[in-house]
Amino acid sequence: MIALKIAGILLMMAGAAINYSAKYIVRRLALEQRVTVKEAGELTGEALEEYKRMKACSIVKLVGLFTLLPGVVLVLIAFR
């Protein structure tokens, strides 16, 4: 049971760290350049770059959420 507590807390910490540092991760890995945009023709150059940055940031935050959720479930089960 102690292993579930530790694993749950570590997953929660990793997910929270990913969410907190999403902008840094996007900047560091240049993820905004890898994002495809269907609405590219409707946006100007600067607005398109900001849209790509926000889209990449939201994808990273979603990954952080999907990392955090199993940790929450493990903590709920372990501390029951």
N, C-alpha and C positions, 0 to 999 in steps of 0.2 A: 504494500500500500504506500510505503514511503517513496518507492520508485515512481509511482503514478503522480504523487504530489510534486516531486522534483521535475519530472518530464512535463507536467502541465504548466508549472511556473516557468520553466525554460522556454516552452513554446509561446507562452504569453509574452514573455520578455522579448523574444525574437520578433514576434509579430508587432509589438508596440515599437520596437526599435526601427523596423522597416517602415512603419507608418510615420514615425516622427522624422526620419531622415529621407523621406521620399524625394524631396527636391534635390538633395545632395546626390542621391543615387542616380536620378535622371541626368543631372549635370555631369557627374563623374563618368558615367557609362555612355553618354551621348545618346540616350534612348529617344529623344525627340526627333532625331534624324531617321530612326527606324520605323516611326509610326506612319501608317498610311492614312490619308485623309480623302474621303469621297467628295467633300465640299470644297476642294482646293480652288476651284474656279470662282467661287463666290467671295473669297477673302483676299485682302491685300497682303503684301509681303510680311509686314510686321504682325498683322493680326493672325496670319497663317502660322507664323512661328510661335506666337503665344498660344494659339489653339493646340498646336502639336505638343508644346511643353505641358499644357494642362492635361491633355489626353494621356500622355506618357506618365505624368504624375498620378493621375487617377488609376491607371493600370497598376502601378507600383503599390499604391495604397490598397487596392483590391487584393493583391498578392499578400500584403501584410495582414489584411483582415482574414484571409483564408489560412494564414499561418496562426493567427491569434485564436480563432474559433476552436480548433481542436484542443488547444491549451485550456480554454475556458471550460470545455466539456470535461476534460480530464480532472480539472480542479473541482468541478461540481461533483463528479463521481467520487473522487478521492476524499474530499472533506465531508462527505455525507455521513 
